[in-house]
């Protein structure tokens, strides 16, 4: 009886639980733990941050999505494909995907970051999703990483693309400038306000050295989108 009591009351290891959620078993669990390590937690865990894996995962994500769109939409132009891709890989989509299987609760965060709501913050959860993708790529190869992207993004890509809240202002601004022979928009962080666990970024966007817009956000990506939106407003008002 004591054996059965221990068996049925044994808690499931969090790492194993996450693997069950995503449907992938890691050979190297250190990769997974690194993917879950936000930079705020490093002094507590002694692990490497997930930023390098995020960089790799971003590239894998871009290749999977680009390949899918290229094959699926043979009739669309390069510009249309670019806009679709930008929508599918933006921070909001990645964060929603991460939260759909509870990724936030597995991320290693400092007590301050956790208290500030880091488990559900779009910038943190989106980055962790990309880091997880990078970890799967290194551990199991491209096809395994591809399965994660299909499962949480591409299988619902039409619903995502139709969601008007996910408009990609950076992509629209880039396309507008390219069509008129202007330089590419350049984004620059002007200021960072607040502590690391509650930081607000101020970003400006320039075209041909001219300031066209500024935006604020809890991540650089959000601030850039807002700056691009303001730039488009300025352009349209001047026409």
C-alpha positions, 0 to 999 in steps of 0.5 A: 500500500505504501508503494502505491501511495508513493507511486500515485502521489509522485509529482511530475517533473516540470521538465517532463511535463513541458515535454509532454505538452510540446510532444518532444523528448530532449536527449540533452536536457541542458539545452531545454533548461538553457532555453528556459533561462531568462537573463534575470535568473542567471545569478540564481541558476548559474545557467547560460541565458536563452538569448543565443538559442533565441537567435538560432530559433529566430532563424529556424522559425523564419526558414520554416515559415518562409518555406511553407508560404513559398510552397502554399501560395505560389500565386503571391508576390514577394511583397505579399509573402513578406507581409504574411511572414511578418505577421506569422512571426511577430511577437504577439503571435509567438507569445500567444503560441507560447502561452497556449501550452503554458510555456511562461510557467516553466521559464526561469525568472528572478523573483522580481521579474516573476512578481512583475508578471514576467511569466506572461510578458509578450517579450519574454514568452516570445523569446522563450518560444524561439529559444525552445525552437532553437533548442529542439533544432540542436537536439533533434534536427530541423524536422523536429523543430518544424513540427513545433512551428506547424503545431502552434503557428502554421496549422492556424496560419489563416486565422492568424493572418486574418486577425486585424490586431496583428497588423505589421506596421514595420513591414508596411513602412518598409514596403512603402519606402522600397516602392519609392526608392527610399532607404530602409527604415532605421530603428534606434533605441532612444531611451530605456526607462525603469528597472530591468524587470519593468523596463520601457523602451523608447525607439525612434525610426529614421528614413534617410536620416529624417526622424519619422516617428517614435514609439514606447513599449515593454519590448524593443519589438513593440516599440518599433511597431509603434514607431513605424505606425507613427511614421506611417501616420506622418507620411499619410498626413503629408500626402 
